[in-house]
Amino acid sequence: MGQVAFDTLQASEELQTAGLTSEQAKAISLVVRKSHEVADVATKRDLEDVHKDLTVQITDVRKDMDARFEKNEAQMQARFEKTDAQIADVRKDMEARFEKNEAQMQARFEKTEAQIALLRKDVEHTADGLLIKLSAVMLAIAGLASTIVTVVIKLL
């Protein structure tokens, strides 16, 4: 802190003009000067210096905070981009799995449809075979009925 300006010579002269002796005036001036030296009084210059220092410190803190905010923003942006890339990878993986499952299901449907078609052919073949056998049985019954009728007529 600066010291308050105190002119001991002028103070001594004014005290002598007021009627004090030269020694008394010098003693009082020295006491006042020492009291100013000991006193921790801020001058206008001291306050201006503190204001300048604070302004510089605030500016430095702002710069530091701006740099930190920019760094944090860049880090968060990088994390978001990494997360977006991971999400895209998961989507691709899931789409590939869905496509694979869909292809497998389609193959199973086609296999099932082929098996159903074979079963239908088997049923048709079996039905045709039964129809032929049924026709043969009906012809045999008709032949037997005809024979019975002929025998009955001859016996009568």
LUMKOL-338433 format. One record per residue (C-alpha): residue number from 1; x, y, z. Coordinates in Angstrom, 1 decimal, padded with zeros to 4 digits, m for minus. Layout:
N
NUM X Y Z
...
END
This chain:
156
1 000.0 000.0 000.0
2 001.1 003.5 m000.7
3 001.7 006.0 002.0
4 m000.2 009.2 002.5
5 001.9 012.1 001.5
6 002.8 014.2 004.6
7 005.0 017.3 004.4
8 006.7 017.4 007.8
9 008.5 020.7 007.0
10 005.3 022.5 006.2
11 003.5 021.0 009.2
12 006.4 022.1 011.5
13 006.3 025.7 010.1
14 002.5 025.9 010.6
15 002.9 024.7 014.2
16 005.7 027.3 014.8
17 003.5 030.0 013.3
18 000.7 028.9 015.8
19 003.1 029.6 018.6
20 004.9 026.3 019.3
21 008.6 026.1 019.7
22 010.7 024.7 016.8
23 011.4 021.5 018.8
24 007.7 021.0 019.7
25 006.7 021.6 016.1
26 009.3 019.1 014.8
27 008.3 016.5 017.4
28 004.6 016.7 016.6
29 005.3 016.6 012.8
30 007.5 013.5 013.3
31 004.8 011.8 015.4
32 002.1 012.5 012.8
33 004.5 011.3 010.0
34 005.2 008.0 011.9
35 001.5 007.5 012.6
36 000.9 007.7 008.8
37 003.7 005.3 008.1
38 002.3 002.8 010.5
39 m001.3 003.3 009.4
40 m002.4 000.8 006.7
41 m004.4 003.3 004.7
42 m005.2 002.7 001.1
43 m004.7 005.5 m001.3
44 m006.7 006.1 m004.4
45 m003.7 004.7 m006.4
46 m003.8 001.6 m004.2
47 m007.5 001.1 m005.0
48 m006.8 001.7 m008.7
49 m004.0 m000.9 m008.7
50 m006.3 m003.4 m006.9
51 m009.0 m002.7 m009.4
52 m006.6 m003.4 m012.3
53 m005.3 m006.6 m010.7
54 m008.9 m007.8 m010.1
55 m009.8 m007.0 m013.7
56 m006.8 m008.9 m015.0
57 m007.6 m011.9 m012.7
58 m011.3 m011.9 m013.7
59 m010.2 m011.8 m017.4
60 m007.8 m014.7 m016.8
61 m010.5 m016.7 m015.0
62 m012.9 m016.0 m017.8
63 m010.4 m017.2 m020.4
64 m009.6 m020.3 m018.3
65 m013.3 m021.1 m017.9
66 m014.0 m020.5 m021.6
67 m011.2 m022.9 m022.4
68 m012.5 m025.5 m020.0
69 m016.0 m025.1 m021.3
70 m014.7 m025.5 m024.9
71 m012.7 m028.6 m023.8
72 m015.7 m030.1 m022.0
73 m018.0 m029.4 m025.0
74 m015.5 m031.0 m027.4
75 m015.3 m034.1 m025.1
76 m019.0 m034.3 m024.8
77 m019.4 m033.9 m028.6
78 m016.8 m036.7 m029.1
79 m018.7 m038.9 m026.7
80 m022.0 m038.2 m028.5
81 m020.4 m039.0 m031.8
82 m019.0 m042.2 m030.3
83 m022.4 m043.1 m028.9
84 m024.1 m042.4 m032.2
85 m021.6 m044.6 m034.0
86 m022.2 m047.4 m031.4
87 m026.0 m047.0 m031.9
88 m025.4 m047.3 m035.7
89 m023.4 m050.4 m035.2
90 m026.0 m052.0 m033.0
91 m028.7 m051.1 m035.6
92 m026.6 m052.7 m038.4
93 m026.1 m055.8 m036.3
94 m029.8 m056.0 m035.4
95 m030.8 m055.5 m039.0
96 m028.4 m058.3 m040.1
97 m029.8 m060.6 m037.4
98 m033.4 m059.8 m038.5
99 m032.6 m060.4 m042.1
100 m030.9 m063.7 m041.2
101 m033.9 m064.8 m039.1
102 m036.3 m063.7 m041.8
103 m034.3 m065.8 m044.4
104 m034.4 m068.8 m042.1
105 m038.1 m068.4 m041.5
106 m038.7 m068.1 m045.2
107 m036.7 m071.2 m045.9
108 m038.7 m073.1 m043.2
109 m042.0 m071.8 m044.7
110 m040.9 m073.0 m048.2
111 m039.8 m076.4 m046.8
112 m043.1 m076.7 m044.9
113 m045.1 m075.8 m048.0
114 m043.1 m078.4 m050.0
115 m043.9 m081.1 m047.4
116 m047.6 m080.1 m047.4
117 m047.6 m080.5 m051.2
118 m046.0 m083.9 m050.9
119 m048.6 m084.9 m048.3
120 m051.4 m083.8 m050.7
121 m050.0 m085.9 m053.5
122 m049.7 m088.8 m051.1
123 m053.4 m088.3 m050.0
124 m054.5 m088.0 m053.7
125 m052.5 m091.2 m054.6
126 m054.0 m093.0 m051.6
127 m057.5 m091.8 m052.5
128 m057.0 m092.9 m056.1
129 m055.9 m096.3 m054.9
130 m058.9 m096.6 m052.6
131 m061.2 m095.6 m055.4
132 m059.8 m098.3 m057.6
133 m060.1 m100.9 m054.9
134 m063.6 m099.7 m054.1
135 m064.6 m100.0 m057.7
136 m063.2 m103.5 m057.8
137 m065.1 m104.4 m054.7
138 m068.3 m102.9 m056.3
139 m067.7 m104.9 m059.5
140 m067.2 m108.1 m057.5
141 m070.4 m107.4 m055.5
142 m072.3 m106.7 m058.8
143 m070.9 m109.9 m060.3
144 m071.8 m111.9 m057.1
145 m075.3 m110.3 m057.1
146 m075.7 m111.2 m060.8
147 m074.6 m114.8 m060.1
148 m077.0 m115.1 m057.1
149 m079.8 m113.7 m059.2
150 m079.0 m116.2 m062.0
151 m078.8 m119.1 m059.5
152 m082.1 m118.1 m057.9
153 m083.8 m117.9 m061.3
154 m082.5 m121.3 m062.3
155 m083.7 m122.8 m059.1
156 m087.1 m121.4 m059.3
END
